[in-house]
Amino acid sequence: MAAPQMPTESVTLTVEQIGELNRKLSDMRHDINSNLSVISLGAEVVKLNPAKAQEMLSKLAEQPLKITEHIKRFSSEFERTFGIRRG
């Protein structure tokens, strides 16, 4: 993977841009915590009721991809805001 291209000049953000980026960071944390809760609760269900394992498997397997998508979405916004380019 190629190293990102950093801006060549200082980047100045408005208070609104900082607030928006902070809101998106907060959203990402909330979403990831929700996905981790699904994993924890699913594991507990399987532990208490092994017959539910097959039913829970697909729900559990979805969570890492969802977490990755949350991180990608925030990373893209972060890079766009600061003028960081990939490729």
PDB file of N, CA, C and O in Angstrom:
ATOM      1  N   MET A   1       0.835  -1.169   0.000  1.00  0.00           N
ATOM      2  CA  MET A   1       0.000   0.000   0.000  1.00  0.00           C
ATOM      3  C   MET A   1       0.886   1.239   0.000  1.00  0.00           C
ATOM      4  O   MET A   1       1.822   1.347   0.792  1.00  0.00           O
ATOM      5  N   ALA A   2       0.584   2.161  -0.886  1.00  0.00           N
ATOM      6  CA  ALA A   2       1.375   3.379  -1.012  1.00  0.00           C
ATOM      7  C   ALA A   2       1.135   4.298   0.182  1.00  0.00           C
ATOM      8  O   ALA A   2       0.041   4.351   0.745  1.00  0.00           O
ATOM      9  N   ALA A   3       2.188   5.015   0.548  1.00  0.00           N
ATOM     10  CA  ALA A   3       2.070   5.961   1.652  1.00  0.00           C
ATOM     11  C   ALA A   3       1.152   7.107   1.236  1.00  0.00           C
ATOM     12  O   ALA A   3       1.149   7.511   0.073  1.00  0.00           O
ATOM     13  N   PRO A   4       0.376   7.630   2.181  1.00  0.00           N
ATOM     14  CA  PRO A   4      -0.509   8.745   1.835  1.00  0.00           C
ATOM     15  C   PRO A   4       0.306   9.990   1.513  1.00  0.00           C
ATOM     16  O   PRO A   4       1.401  10.190   2.038  1.00  0.00           O
ATOM     17  N   GLN A   5      -0.249  10.817   0.643  1.00  0.00           N
ATOM     18  CA  GLN A   5       0.390  12.084   0.310  1.00  0.00           C
ATOM     19  C   GLN A   5      -0.165  13.150   1.248  1.00  0.00           C
ATOM     20  O   GLN A   5      -1.358  13.452   1.242  1.00  0.00           O
ATOM     21  N   MET A   6       0.720  13.701   2.040  1.00  0.00           N
ATOM     22  CA  MET A   6       0.320  14.696   3.028  1.00  0.00           C
ATOM     23  C   MET A   6       0.213  16.064   2.361  1.00  0.00           C
ATOM     24  O   MET A   6       0.838  16.300   1.327  1.00  0.00           O
ATOM     25  N   PRO A   7      -0.571  16.961   2.941  1.00  0.00           N
ATOM     26  CA  PRO A   7      -0.661  18.312   2.381  1.00  0.00           C
ATOM     27  C   PRO A   7       0.710  18.982   2.414  1.00  0.00           C
ATOM     28  O   PRO A   7       1.544  18.670   3.264  1.00  0.00           O
ATOM     29  N   THR A   8       0.927  19.880   1.502  1.00  0.00           N
ATOM     30  CA  THR A   8       2.218  20.571   1.436  1.00  0.00           C
ATOM     31  C   THR A   8       2.194  21.898   2.182  1.00  0.00           C
ATOM     32  O   THR A   8       3.233  22.530   2.373  1.00  0.00           O
ATOM     33  N   GLU A   9       0.989  22.322   2.608  1.00  0.00           N
ATOM     34  CA  GLU A   9       0.846  23.568   3.364  1.00  0.00           C
ATOM     35  C   GLU A   9       0.034  23.303   4.621  1.00  0.00           C
ATOM     36  O   GLU A   9      -0.608  22.261   4.754  1.00  0.00           O
ATOM     37  N   SER A  10       0.069  24.254   5.536  1.00  0.00           N
ATOM     38  CA  SER A  10      -0.731  24.134   6.761  1.00  0.00           C
ATOM     39  C   SER A  10      -2.205  24.016   6.414  1.00  0.00           C
ATOM     40  O   SER A  10      -2.675  24.566   5.418  1.00  0.00           O
ATOM     41  N   VAL A  11      -2.912  23.299   7.246  1.00  0.00           N
ATOM     42  CA  VAL A  11      -4.350  23.128   7.075  1.00  0.00           C
ATOM     43  C   VAL A  11      -5.039  23.850   8.224  1.00  0.00           C
ATOM     44  O   VAL A  11      -4.732  23.620   9.394  1.00  0.00           O
ATOM     45  N   THR A  12      -5.969  24.721   7.876  1.00  0.00           N
ATOM     46  CA  THR A  12      -6.727  25.448   8.878  1.00  0.00           C
ATOM     47  C   THR A  12      -8.177  24.974   8.820  1.00  0.00           C
ATOM     48  O   THR A  12      -8.780  24.897   7.749  1.00  0.00           O
ATOM     49  N   LEU A  13      -8.715  24.660   9.983  1.00  0.00           N
ATOM     50  CA  LEU A  13     -10.103  24.218  10.050  1.00  0.00           C
ATOM     51  C   LEU A  13     -10.941  25.262  10.771  1.00  0.00           C
ATOM     52  O   LEU A  13     -10.473  25.936  11.688  1.00  0.00           O
ATOM     53  N   THR A  14     -12.179  25.380  10.340  1.00  0.00           N
ATOM     54  CA  THR A  14     -13.109  26.251  11.040  1.00  0.00           C
ATOM     55  C   THR A  14     -13.617  25.527  12.281  1.00  0.00           C
ATOM     56  O   THR A  14     -13.473  24.311  12.409  1.00  0.00           O
ATOM     57  N   VAL A  15     -14.201  26.274  13.173  1.00  0.00           N
ATOM     58  CA  VAL A  15     -14.807  25.678  14.365  1.00  0.00           C
ATOM     59  C   VAL A  15     -15.879  24.683  13.934  1.00  0.00           C
ATOM     60  O   VAL A  15     -16.022  23.625  14.547  1.00  0.00           O
ATOM     61  N   GLU A  16     -16.629  25.010  12.890  1.00  0.00           N
ATOM     62  CA  GLU A  16     -17.675  24.120  12.390  1.00  0.00           C
ATOM     63  C   GLU A  16     -17.087  22.819  11.859  1.00  0.00           C
ATOM     64  O   GLU A  16     -17.638  21.745  12.101  1.00  0.00           O
ATOM     65  N   GLN A  17     -15.965  22.907  11.133  1.00  0.00           N
ATOM     66  CA  GLN A  17     -15.325  21.700  10.606  1.00  0.00           C
ATOM     67  C   GLN A  17     -14.815  20.816  11.738  1.00  0.00           C
ATOM     68  O   GLN A  17     -14.941  19.593  11.679  1.00  0.00           O
ATOM     69  N   ILE A  18     -14.246  21.424  12.753  1.00  0.00           N
ATOM     70  CA  ILE A  18     -13.765  20.654  13.901  1.00  0.00           C
ATOM     71  C   ILE A  18     -14.952  19.990  14.594  1.00  0.00           C
ATOM     72  O   ILE A  18     -14.884  18.817  14.960  1.00  0.00           O
ATOM     73  N   GLY A  19     -16.030  20.735  14.774  1.00  0.00           N
ATOM     74  CA  GLY A  19     -17.228  20.176  15.393  1.00  0.00           C
ATOM     75  C   GLY A  19     -17.792  19.015  14.591  1.00  0.00           C
ATOM     76  O   GLY A  19     -18.188  17.999  15.163  1.00  0.00           O
ATOM     77  N   GLU A  20     -17.832  19.158  13.267  1.00  0.00           N
ATOM     78  CA  GLU A  20     -18.348  18.095  12.404  1.00  0.00           C
ATOM     79  C   GLU A  20     -17.457  16.857  12.466  1.00  0.00           C
ATOM     80  O   GLU A  20     -17.957  15.735  12.545  1.00  0.00           O
ATOM     81  N   LEU A  21     -16.151  17.053  12.432  1.00  0.00           N
ATOM     82  CA  LEU A  21     -15.229  15.919  12.529  1.00  0.00           C
ATOM     83  C   LEU A  21     -15.361  15.232  13.891  1.00  0.00           C
ATOM     84  O   LEU A  21     -15.311  14.005  13.978  1.00  0.00           O
ATOM     85  N   ASN A  22     -15.527  16.013  14.937  1.00  0.00           N
ATOM     86  CA  ASN A  22     -15.720  15.447  16.271  1.00  0.00           C
ATOM     87  C   ASN A  22     -17.023  14.659  16.333  1.00  0.00           C
ATOM     88  O   ASN A  22     -17.062  13.591  16.944  1.00  0.00           O
ATOM     89  N   ARG A  23     -18.083  15.158  15.721  1.00  0.00           N
ATOM     90  CA  ARG A  23     -19.361  14.447  15.696  1.00  0.00           C
ATOM     91  C   ARG A  23     -19.216  13.118  14.968  1.00  0.00           C
ATOM     92  O   ARG A  23     -19.750  12.099  15.406  1.00  0.00           O
ATOM     93  N   LYS A  24     -18.485  13.134  13.846  1.00  0.00           N
ATOM     94  CA  LYS A  24     -18.281  11.894  13.089  1.00  0.00           C
ATOM     95  C   LYS A  24     -17.427  10.895  13.872  1.00  0.00           C
ATOM     96  O   LYS A  24     -17.662   9.689  13.806  1.00  0.00           O
ATOM     97  N   LEU A  25     -16.443  11.396  14.606  1.00  0.00           N
ATOM     98  CA  LEU A  25     -15.641  10.522  15.463  1.00  0.00           C
ATOM     99  C   LEU A  25     -16.521   9.905  16.559  1.00  0.00           C
ATOM    100  O   LEU A  25     -16.418   8.713  16.850  1.00  0.00           O
ATOM    101  N   SER A  26     -17.373  10.716  17.151  1.00  0.00           N
ATOM    102  CA  SER A  26     -18.291  10.228  18.176  1.00  0.00           C
ATOM    103  C   SER A  26     -19.241   9.181  17.599  1.00  0.00           C
ATOM    104  O   SER A  26     -19.502   8.158  18.231  1.00  0.00           O
ATOM    105  N   ASP A  27     -19.758   9.440  16.395  1.00  0.00           N
ATOM    106  CA  ASP A  27     -20.642   8.470  15.724  1.00  0.00           C
ATOM    107  C   ASP A  27     -19.913   7.148  15.490  1.00  0.00           C
ATOM    108  O   ASP A  27     -20.467   6.073  15.718  1.00  0.00           O
ATOM    109  N   MET A  28     -18.654   7.243  15.029  1.00  0.00           N
ATOM    110  CA  MET A  28     -17.886   6.033  14.764  1.00  0.00           C
ATOM    111  C   MET A  28     -17.691   5.235  16.054  1.00  0.00           C
ATOM    112  O   MET A  28     -17.867   4.017  16.061  1.00  0.00           O
ATOM    113  N   ARG A  29     -17.329   5.912  17.140  1.00  0.00           N
ATOM    114  CA  ARG A  29     -17.154   5.215  18.428  1.00  0.00           C
ATOM    115  C   ARG A  29     -18.445   4.534  18.850  1.00  0.00           C
ATOM    116  O   ARG A  29     -18.427   3.385  19.292  1.00  0.00           O
ATOM    117  N   HIS A  30     -19.554   5.228  18.717  1.00  0.00           N
ATOM    118  CA  HIS A  30     -20.852   4.670  19.090  1.00  0.00           C
ATOM    119  C   HIS A  30     -21.167   3.440  18.244  1.00  0.00           C
ATOM    120  O   HIS A  30     -21.577   2.407  18.773  1.00  0.00           O
ATOM    121  N   ASP A  31     -20.976   3.553  16.930  1.00  0.00           N
ATOM    122  CA  ASP A  31     -21.270   2.435  16.031  1.00  0.00           C
ATOM    123  C   ASP A  31     -20.396   1.219  16.333  1.00  0.00           C
ATOM    124  O   ASP A  31     -20.887   0.090  16.361  1.00  0.00           O
ATOM    125  N   ILE A  32     -19.111   1.448  16.556  1.00  0.00           N
ATOM    126  CA  ILE A  32     -18.200   0.340  16.855  1.00  0.00           C
ATOM    127  C   ILE A  32     -18.555  -0.293  18.202  1.00  0.00           C
ATOM    128  O   ILE A  32     -18.545  -1.517  18.336  1.00  0.00           O
ATOM    129  N   ASN A  33     -18.865   0.533  19.190  1.00  0.00           N
ATOM    130  CA  ASN A  33     -19.275  -0.025  20.484  1.00  0.00           C
ATOM    131  C   ASN A  33     -20.540  -0.864  20.337  1.00  0.00           C
ATOM    132  O   ASN A  33     -20.678  -1.891  21.001  1.00  0.00           O
ATOM    133  N   SER A  34     -21.459  -0.443  19.481  1.00  0.00           N
ATOM    134  CA  SER A  34     -22.671  -1.224  19.234  1.00  0.00           C
ATOM    135  C   SER A  34     -22.328  -2.577  18.614  1.00  0.00           C
ATOM    136  O   SER A  34     -22.867  -3.609  19.011  1.00  0.00           O
ATOM    137  N   ASN A  35     -21.423  -2.556  17.634  1.00  0.00           N
ATOM    138  CA  ASN A  35     -21.013  -3.813  16.999  1.00  0.00           C
ATOM    139  C   ASN A  35     -20.323  -4.735  17.998  1.00  0.00           C
ATOM    140  O   ASN A  35     -20.546  -5.946  17.982  1.00  0.00           O
ATOM    141  N   LEU A  36     -19.494  -4.177  18.856  1.00  0.00           N
ATOM    142  CA  LEU A  36     -18.824  -4.987  19.869  1.00  0.00           C
ATOM    143  C   LEU A  36     -19.821  -5.544  20.879  1.00  0.00           C
ATOM    144  O   LEU A  36     -19.643  -6.652  21.387  1.00  0.00           O
ATOM    145  N   SER A  37     -20.856  -4.787  21.167  1.00  0.00           N
ATOM    146  CA  SER A  37     -21.913  -5.280  22.061  1.00  0.00           C
ATOM    147  C   SER A  37     -22.628  -6.479  21.450  1.00  0.00           C
ATOM    148  O   SER A  37     -22.949  -7.440  22.149  1.00  0.00           O
ATOM    149  N   VAL A  38     -22.874  -6.419  20.148  1.00  0.00           N
ATOM    150  CA  VAL A  38     -23.514  -7.547  19.463  1.00  0.00           C
ATOM    151  C   VAL A  38     -22.636  -8.790  19.596  1.00  0.00           C
ATOM    152  O   VAL A  38     -23.136  -9.888  19.844  1.00  0.00           O
ATOM    153  N   ILE A  39     -21.329  -8.612  19.431  1.00  0.00           N
ATOM    154  CA  ILE A  39     -20.401  -9.738  19.551  1.00  0.00           C
ATOM    155  C   ILE A  39     -20.434 -10.296  20.979  1.00  0.00           C
ATOM    156  O   ILE A  39     -20.536 -11.508  21.172  1.00  0.00           O
ATOM    157  N   SER A  40     -20.350  -9.416  21.967  1.00  0.00           N
ATOM    158  CA  SER A  40     -20.350  -9.861  23.370  1.00  0.00           C
ATOM    159  C   SER A  40     -21.645 -10.561  23.739  1.00  0.00           C
ATOM    160  O   SER A  40     -21.629 -11.628  24.353  1.00  0.00           O
ATOM    161  N   LEU A  41     -22.766  -9.959  23.366  1.00  0.00           N
ATOM    162  CA  LEU A  41     -24.055 -10.561  23.697  1.00  0.00           C
ATOM    163  C   LEU A  41     -24.262 -11.878  22.951  1.00  0.00           C
ATOM    164  O   LEU A  41     -24.799 -12.836  23.509  1.00  0.00           O
ATOM    165  N   GLY A  42     -23.838 -11.921  21.696  1.00  0.00           N
ATOM    166  CA  GLY A  42     -23.956 -13.149  20.917  1.00  0.00           C
ATOM    167  C   GLY A  42     -23.145 -14.278  21.532  1.00  0.00           C
ATOM    168  O   GLY A  42     -23.605 -15.416  21.618  1.00  0.00           O
ATOM    169  N   ALA A  43     -21.939 -13.949  21.956  1.00  0.00           N
ATOM    170  CA  ALA A  43     -21.097 -14.970  22.600  1.00  0.00           C
ATOM    171  C   ALA A  43     -21.739 -15.458  23.888  1.00  0.00           C
ATOM    172  O   ALA A  43     -21.678 -16.647  24.201  1.00  0.00           O
ATOM    173  N   GLU A  44     -22.353 -14.549  24.638  1.00  0.00           N
ATOM    174  CA  GLU A  44     -23.017 -14.930  25.886  1.00  0.00           C
ATOM    175  C   GLU A  44     -24.222 -15.824  25.606  1.00  0.00           C
ATOM    176  O   GLU A  44     -24.453 -16.794  26.328  1.00  0.00           O
ATOM    177  N   VAL A  45     -24.995 -15.504  24.558  1.00  0.00           N
ATOM    178  CA  VAL A  45     -26.147 -16.336  24.181  1.00  0.00           C
ATOM    179  C   VAL A  45     -25.678 -17.751  23.850  1.00  0.00           C
ATOM    180  O   VAL A  45     -26.270 -18.734  24.297  1.00  0.00           O
ATOM    181  N   VAL A  46     -24.602 -17.839  23.057  1.00  0.00           N
ATOM    182  CA  VAL A  46     -24.091 -19.159  22.661  1.00  0.00           C
ATOM    183  C   VAL A  46     -23.586 -19.929  23.882  1.00  0.00           C
ATOM    184  O   VAL A  46     -23.770 -21.142  23.988  1.00  0.00           O
ATOM    185  N   LYS A  47     -22.949 -19.204  24.797  1.00  0.00           N
ATOM    186  CA  LYS A  47     -22.437 -19.850  26.015  1.00  0.00           C
ATOM    187  C   LYS A  47     -23.589 -20.415  26.852  1.00  0.00           C
ATOM    188  O   LYS A  47     -23.506 -21.530  27.369  1.00  0.00           O
ATOM    189  N   LEU A  48     -24.646 -19.644  26.975  1.00  0.00           N
ATOM    190  CA  LEU A  48     -25.774 -20.075  27.797  1.00  0.00           C
ATOM    191  C   LEU A  48     -26.696 -21.058  27.082  1.00  0.00           C
ATOM    192  O   LEU A  48     -27.369 -21.869  27.717  1.00  0.00           O
ATOM    193  N   ASN A  49     -26.717 -20.974  25.758  1.00  0.00           N
ATOM    194  CA  ASN A  49     -27.607 -21.833  24.982  1.00  0.00           C
ATOM    195  C   ASN A  49     -26.898 -22.270  23.697  1.00  0.00           C
ATOM    196  O   ASN A  49     -27.135 -21.686  22.639  1.00  0.00           O
ATOM    197  N   PRO A  50     -26.040 -23.278  23.769  1.00  0.00           N
ATOM    198  CA  PRO A  50     -25.257 -23.723  22.613  1.00  0.00           C
ATOM    199  C   PRO A  50     -26.111 -24.061  21.382  1.00  0.00           C
ATOM    200  O   PRO A  50     -25.611 -24.018  20.258  1.00  0.00           O
ATOM    201  N   ALA A  51     -27.372 -24.392  21.580  1.00  0.00           N
ATOM    202  CA  ALA A  51     -28.247 -24.701  20.440  1.00  0.00           C
ATOM    203  C   ALA A  51     -28.465 -23.482  19.545  1.00  0.00           C
ATOM    204  O   ALA A  51     -28.851 -23.623  18.384  1.00  0.00           O
ATOM    205  N   LYS A  52     -28.218 -22.281  20.083  1.00  0.00           N
ATOM    206  CA  LYS A  52     -28.383 -21.041  19.315  1.00  0.00           C
ATOM    207  C   LYS A  52     -27.133 -20.673  18.512  1.00  0.00           C
ATOM    208  O   LYS A  52     -27.128 -19.663  17.807  1.00  0.00           O
ATOM    209  N   ALA A  53     -26.087 -21.473  18.610  1.00  0.00           N
ATOM    210  CA  ALA A  53     -24.808 -21.140  17.968  1.00  0.00           C
ATOM    211  C   ALA A  53     -24.961 -20.904  16.472  1.00  0.00           C
ATOM    212  O   ALA A  53     -24.464 -19.902  15.957  1.00  0.00           O
ATOM    213  N   GLN A  54     -25.623 -21.787  15.777  1.00  0.00           N
ATOM    214  CA  GLN A  54     -25.766 -21.640  14.327  1.00  0.00           C
ATOM    215  C   GLN A  54     -26.537 -20.372  13.981  1.00  0.00           C
ATOM    216  O   GLN A  54     -26.193 -19.658  13.040  1.00  0.00           O
ATOM    217  N   GLU A  55     -27.571 -20.107  14.747  1.00  0.00           N
ATOM    218  CA  GLU A  55     -28.388 -18.912  14.527  1.00  0.00           C
ATOM    219  C   GLU A  55     -27.572 -17.633  14.739  1.00  0.00           C
ATOM    220  O   GLU A  55     -27.737 -16.661  14.002  1.00  0.00           O
ATOM    221  N   MET A  56     -26.702 -17.632  15.733  1.00  0.00           N
ATOM    222  CA  MET A  56     -25.915 -16.446  16.066  1.00  0.00           C
ATOM    223  C   MET A  56     -24.692 -16.265  15.173  1.00  0.00           C
ATOM    224  O   MET A  56     -24.175 -15.155  15.051  1.00  0.00           O
ATOM    225  N   LEU A  57     -24.232 -17.335  14.555  1.00  0.00           N
ATOM    226  CA  LEU A  57     -22.991 -17.293  13.794  1.00  0.00           C
ATOM    227  C   LEU A  57     -22.982 -16.211  12.715  1.00  0.00           C
ATOM    228  O   LEU A  57     -22.009 -15.463  12.606  1.00  0.00           O
ATOM    229  N   SER A  58     -24.037 -16.115  11.924  1.00  0.00           N
ATOM    230  CA  SER A  58     -24.039 -15.116  10.850  1.00  0.00           C
ATOM    231  C   SER A  58     -24.049 -13.704  11.418  1.00  0.00           C
ATOM    232  O   SER A  58     -23.384 -12.818  10.881  1.00  0.00           O
ATOM    233  N   LYS A  59     -24.790 -13.484  12.492  1.00  0.00           N
ATOM    234  CA  LYS A  59     -24.832 -12.160  13.130  1.00  0.00           C
ATOM    235  C   LYS A  59     -23.447 -11.780  13.653  1.00  0.00           C
ATOM    236  O   LYS A  59     -23.003 -10.644  13.484  1.00  0.00           O
ATOM    237  N   LEU A  60     -22.773 -12.729  14.282  1.00  0.00           N
ATOM    238  CA  LEU A  60     -21.430 -12.470  14.796  1.00  0.00           C
ATOM    239  C   LEU A  60     -20.433 -12.231  13.671  1.00  0.00           C
ATOM    240  O   LEU A  60     -19.571 -11.357  13.771  1.00  0.00           O
ATOM    241  N   ALA A  61     -20.551 -12.999  12.613  1.00  0.00           N
ATOM    242  CA  ALA A  61     -19.609 -12.889  11.492  1.00  0.00           C
ATOM    243  C   ALA A  61     -19.736 -11.556  10.754  1.00  0.00           C
ATOM    244  O   ALA A  61     -18.779 -11.124  10.111  1.00  0.00           O
ATOM    245  N   GLU A  62     -20.879 -10.905  10.829  1.00  0.00           N
ATOM    246  CA  GLU A  62     -21.094  -9.616  10.156  1.00  0.00           C
ATOM    247  C   GLU A  62     -20.374  -8.460  10.853  1.00  0.00           C
ATOM    248  O   GLU A  62     -20.034  -7.464  10.215  1.00  0.00           O
ATOM    249  N   GLN A  63     -20.149  -8.589  12.131  1.00  0.00           N
ATOM    250  CA  GLN A  63     -19.690  -7.450  12.926  1.00  0.00           C
ATOM    251  C   GLN A  63     -18.296  -6.925  12.545  1.00  0.00           C
ATOM    252  O   GLN A  63     -18.132  -5.708  12.462  1.00  0.00           O
ATOM    253  N   PRO A  64     -17.289  -7.770  12.312  1.00  0.00           N
ATOM    254  CA  PRO A  64     -15.982  -7.216  11.926  1.00  0.00           C
ATOM    255  C   PRO A  64     -16.039  -6.389  10.639  1.00  0.00           C
ATOM    256  O   PRO A  64     -15.380  -5.354  10.542  1.00  0.00           O
ATOM    257  N   LEU A  65     -16.816  -6.833   9.659  1.00  0.00           N
ATOM    258  CA  LEU A  65     -16.946  -6.062   8.419  1.00  0.00           C
ATOM    259  C   LEU A  65     -17.611  -4.717   8.696  1.00  0.00           C
ATOM    260  O   LEU A  65     -17.201  -3.697   8.141  1.00  0.00           O
ATOM    261  N   LYS A  66     -18.620  -4.707   9.538  1.00  0.00           N
ATOM    262  CA  LYS A  66     -19.290  -3.450   9.885  1.00  0.00           C
ATOM    263  C   LYS A  66     -18.315  -2.500  10.584  1.00  0.00           C
ATOM    264  O   LYS A  66     -18.304  -1.301  10.308  1.00  0.00           O
ATOM    265  N   ILE A  67     -17.503  -3.039  11.482  1.00  0.00           N
ATOM    266  CA  ILE A  67     -16.517  -2.211  12.184  1.00  0.00           C
ATOM    267  C   ILE A  67     -15.515  -1.633  11.180  1.00  0.00           C
ATOM    268  O   ILE A  67     -15.178  -0.451  11.237  1.00  0.00           O
ATOM    269  N   THR A  68     -15.054  -2.467  10.278  1.00  0.00           N
ATOM    270  CA  THR A  68     -14.117  -2.005   9.246  1.00  0.00           C
ATOM    271  C   THR A  68     -14.730  -0.881   8.420  1.00  0.00           C
ATOM    272  O   THR A  68     -14.052   0.098   8.109  1.00  0.00           O
ATOM    273  N   GLU A  69     -16.002  -1.012   8.065  1.00  0.00           N
ATOM    274  CA  GLU A  69     -16.681   0.025   7.277  1.00  0.00           C
ATOM    275  C   GLU A  69     -16.789   1.336   8.059  1.00  0.00           C
ATOM    276  O   GLU A  69     -16.610   2.409   7.483  1.00  0.00           O
ATOM    277  N   HIS A  70     -17.076   1.268   9.345  1.00  0.00           N
ATOM    278  CA  HIS A  70     -17.145   2.482  10.168  1.00  0.00           C
ATOM    279  C   HIS A  70     -15.790   3.191  10.176  1.00  0.00           C
ATOM    280  O   HIS A  70     -15.718   4.413  10.040  1.00  0.00           O
ATOM    281  N   ILE A  71     -14.733   2.422  10.335  1.00  0.00           N
ATOM    282  CA  ILE A  71     -13.387   3.003  10.373  1.00  0.00           C
ATOM    283  C   ILE A  71     -13.025   3.600   9.015  1.00  0.00           C
ATOM    284  O   ILE A  71     -12.475   4.698   8.945  1.00  0.00           O
ATOM    285  N   LYS A  72     -13.333   2.881   7.938  1.00  0.00           N
ATOM    286  CA  LYS A  72     -13.045   3.397   6.594  1.00  0.00           C
ATOM    287  C   LYS A  72     -13.776   4.710   6.337  1.00  0.00           C
ATOM    288  O   LYS A  72     -13.196   5.660   5.811  1.00  0.00           O
ATOM    289  N   ARG A  73     -15.055   4.756   6.715  1.00  0.00           N
ATOM    290  CA  ARG A  73     -15.858   5.954   6.474  1.00  0.00           C
ATOM    291  C   ARG A  73     -15.273   7.155   7.224  1.00  0.00           C
ATOM    292  O   ARG A  73     -15.145   8.243   6.663  1.00  0.00           O
ATOM    293  N   PHE A  74     -14.920   6.947   8.495  1.00  0.00           N
ATOM    294  CA  PHE A  74     -14.337   8.054   9.251  1.00  0.00           C
ATOM    295  C   PHE A  74     -12.959   8.427   8.694  1.00  0.00           C
ATOM    296  O   PHE A  74     -12.641   9.610   8.569  1.00  0.00           O
ATOM    297  N   SER A  75     -12.151   7.436   8.365  1.00  0.00           N
ATOM    298  CA  SER A  75     -10.814   7.706   7.832  1.00  0.00           C
ATOM    299  C   SER A  75     -10.886   8.521   6.547  1.00  0.00           C
ATOM    300  O   SER A  75     -10.095   9.443   6.349  1.00  0.00           O
ATOM    301  N   SER A  76     -11.822   8.188   5.681  1.00  0.00           N
ATOM    302  CA  SER A  76     -12.000   8.934   4.429  1.00  0.00           C
ATOM    303  C   SER A  76     -12.347  10.387   4.707  1.00  0.00           C
ATOM    304  O   SER A  76     -11.794  11.297   4.090  1.00  0.00           O
ATOM    305  N   GLU A  77     -13.266  10.596   5.638  1.00  0.00           N
ATOM    306  CA  GLU A  77     -13.660  11.958   6.002  1.00  0.00           C
ATOM    307  C   GLU A  77     -12.493  12.713   6.636  1.00  0.00           C
ATOM    308  O   GLU A  77     -12.275  13.887   6.335  1.00  0.00           O
ATOM    309  N   PHE A  78     -11.754  12.054   7.498  1.00  0.00           N
ATOM    310  CA  PHE A  78     -10.584  12.655   8.135  1.00  0.00           C
ATOM    311  C   PHE A  78      -9.558  13.077   7.080  1.00  0.00           C
ATOM    312  O   PHE A  78      -9.056  14.201   7.097  1.00  0.00           O
ATOM    313  N   GLU A  79      -9.257  12.153   6.164  1.00  0.00           N
ATOM    314  CA  GLU A  79      -8.269  12.437   5.119  1.00  0.00           C
ATOM    315  C   GLU A  79      -8.742  13.557   4.199  1.00  0.00           C
ATOM    316  O   GLU A  79      -7.949  14.407   3.794  1.00  0.00           O
ATOM    317  N   ARG A  80     -10.034  13.562   3.869  1.00  0.00           N
ATOM    318  CA  ARG A  80     -10.571  14.626   3.014  1.00  0.00           C
ATOM    319  C   ARG A  80     -10.448  15.977   3.714  1.00  0.00           C
ATOM    320  O   ARG A  80     -10.038  16.967   3.108  1.00  0.00           O
ATOM    321  N   THR A  81     -10.810  16.007   5.001  1.00  0.00           N
ATOM    322  CA  THR A  81     -10.779  17.248   5.753  1.00  0.00           C
ATOM    323  C   THR A  81      -9.378  17.825   5.832  1.00  0.00           C
ATOM    324  O   THR A  81      -9.206  19.041   5.749  1.00  0.00           O
ATOM    325  N   PHE A  82      -8.379  16.978   5.990  1.00  0.00           N
ATOM    326  CA  PHE A  82      -7.003  17.442   6.139  1.00  0.00           C
ATOM    327  C   PHE A  82      -6.204  17.441   4.832  1.00  0.00           C
ATOM    328  O   PHE A  82      -5.009  17.736   4.837  1.00  0.00           O
ATOM    329  N   GLY A  83      -6.846  17.116   3.737  1.00  0.00           N
ATOM    330  CA  GLY A  83      -6.174  17.145   2.438  1.00  0.00           C
ATOM    331  C   GLY A  83      -5.161  16.032   2.239  1.00  0.00           C
ATOM    332  O   GLY A  83      -4.193  16.193   1.495  1.00  0.00           O
ATOM    333  N   ILE A  84      -5.377  14.917   2.892  1.00  0.00           N
ATOM    334  CA  ILE A  84      -4.479  13.765   2.748  1.00  0.00           C
ATOM    335  C   ILE A  84      -4.989  12.938   1.581  1.00  0.00           C
ATOM    336  O   ILE A  84      -6.172  12.604   1.520  1.00  0.00           O
ATOM    337  N   ARG A  85      -4.094  12.605   0.649  1.00  0.00           N
ATOM    338  CA  ARG A  85      -4.498  11.833  -0.534  1.00  0.00           C
ATOM    339  C   ARG A  85      -3.872  10.450  -0.497  1.00  0.00           C
ATOM    340  O   ARG A  85      -2.745  10.275  -0.033  1.00  0.00           O
ATOM    341  N   ARG A  86      -4.611   9.482  -0.987  1.00  0.00           N
ATOM    342  CA  ARG A  86      -4.122   8.096  -1.107  1.00  0.00           C
ATOM    343  C   ARG A  86      -3.801   7.826  -2.566  1.00  0.00           C
ATOM    344  O   ARG A  86      -4.428   8.379  -3.469  1.00  0.00           O
ATOM    345  N   GLY A  87      -2.820   6.973  -2.778  1.00  0.00           N
ATOM    346  CA  GLY A  87      -2.557   6.521  -4.140  1.00  0.00           C
ATOM    347  C   GLY A  87      -1.413   7.134  -4.717  1.00  0.00           C
ATOM    348  O   GLY A  87      -1.072   6.846  -5.864  1.00  0.00           O
TER     349      GLY A  87
END
